[in-house]
C-alpha cells in the first residue's frame, strides 16, 4: 500500500504513545501517535527521519508493524504500513476487565452530564 492509497482510509484522531525503531536498528524511540488508520499513522517525535525510511512500530494490542515514512514536517511524520491493520484494536482494553483509557476513547461532541445544568436548558445571554 502506498501513501496515496492510504489517504482515502478513515483516520481516527487520538493521543497514544508507541515505540518506533528505525530499520537500521538502535534503541526504540517513544513517539506520540496523533492519528491512526488501517493503512498508516501520523506520529510526532523529535526524530530526524526522511521520506522512505523503513521503520517498525509497536502498537498497543497489535504488536510490531513494519512500514515506511511517507512524509515529514517539523516533528511530525506519516508512516504507511506494509500491511493493513485493524486500527480499532488499539482502542480495546489490553486485559480482561480493564477499561480503555479515556485518552484512547473517541471524543464526543455532546458535553458529558457533568457539564449540563440542572434543568438541562440553555439560557440566553
C-alpha positions in Angstrom: 0.0 0.0 0.0 1.4 3.4 -0.9 0.9 6.8 0.7 -1.7 7.9 -1.9 -3.8 4.8 -1.3 -4.0 5.4 2.4 -5.4 9.0 2.2 -8.8 7.6 1.5 -8.9 5.4 4.6 -10.8 6.7 7.6 -8.4 8.1 10.2 -9.0 8.1 13.9 -7.6 11.0 15.9 -6.2 10.0 19.2 -3.3 10.6 21.6 -1.3 7.4 22.2 2.4 6.5 22.7 4.2 3.9 20.7 7.7 2.7 20.3 9.3 3.2 16.9 12.5 1.5 15.8 14.5 2.5 12.7 15.2 -0.3 10.3 18.9 0.2 10.7 18.5 -0.8 14.4 19.1 1.1 17.5 17.0 1.8 20.6 13.3 2.2 20.3 12.1 5.8 20.3 8.9 6.8 22.1 6.6 8.7 19.6 3.1 10.3 20.0 0.5 8.8 17.7 -1.7 11.7 16.5 -3.9 9.7 14.2 -4.3 6.2 13.0 -5.9 4.3 10.2 -5.8 0.8 8.9 -3.1 1.8 6.4 -0.9 4.2 8.3 -0.5 6.8 11.0 0.8 10.2 11.9 3.5 10.3 14.6 5.2 13.1 16.4 8.7 12.9 17.9 11.9 15.0 17.9 13.4 12.5 15.5 15.2 13.2 12.2 13.6 10.8 9.6 13.5 11.1 5.9 10.8 10.1 3.4 11.3 6.4 2.6 13.0 5.5 5.9 12.0 2.0 6.9 10.6 1.7 10.4 9.0 -0.7 12.8 6.3 0.5 15.2 5.0 -1.3 18.3 1.3 -0.5 18.8 -0.9 -1.5 21.7 -2.9 -4.7 21.2 -1.5 -5.1 17.7 2.2 -5.6 18.1 5.0 -4.8 15.7 4.1 -3.3 12.3 6.6 -2.6 9.5 6.2 0.4 7.3 8.0 3.4 5.8 7.9 7.2 6.3 5.6 8.7 3.6 6.1 12.4 4.6 7.8 14.7 7.2 7.0 18.1 8.5 8.9 19.5 11.5 8.5 16.9 14.4 5.6 15.1 12.7 5.7 12.4 10.0 3.4 10.0 8.3 4.0 6.2 8.2 2.4 4.0 5.7 2.1 0.4 6.9 3.3 -2.5 4.7 0.1 -4.4 5.5 -3.3 -3.1 6.8 -4.2 -3.5 10.4 -7.4 -3.4 12.4 -6.9 0.1 13.9 -9.9 -0.3 16.2 -7.9 -2.9 18.2 -5.7 -0.1 19.6 -8.7 1.3 21.5 -9.6 -2.1 23.1 -8.7 -2.9 26.7 -5.4 -4.9 27.0 -6.6 -7.2 29.8 -9.9 -8.7 30.8 -11.9 -6.3 33.0 -9.6 -3.4 32.1 -11.3 -0.3 30.8 -10.0 1.5 27.7 -8.1 4.6 29.0 -10.0 7.9 28.4 -7.3 9.3 26.2 -7.7 6.4 23.8 -11.5 6.6 23.5 -13.1 8.6 20.7 -14.2 12.1 21.8 -17.8 13.1 21.7 -19.3 16.3 20.5 -22.0 16.4 23.2 -20.8 17.5 26.6 -20.9 15.0 29.4 -23.6 15.1 32.1 -21.1 16.8 34.5 -21.2 19.9 32.3 -25.0 20.1 31.9 -27.1 22.5 34.0 -29.7 21.1 36.5 -32.6 21.8 34.2 -30.7 20.9 31.1 -31.7 24.1 29.4 -29.6 26.8 27.9 -30.1 30.4 29.0 -29.8 33.4 26.7 -27.1 35.9 27.4 
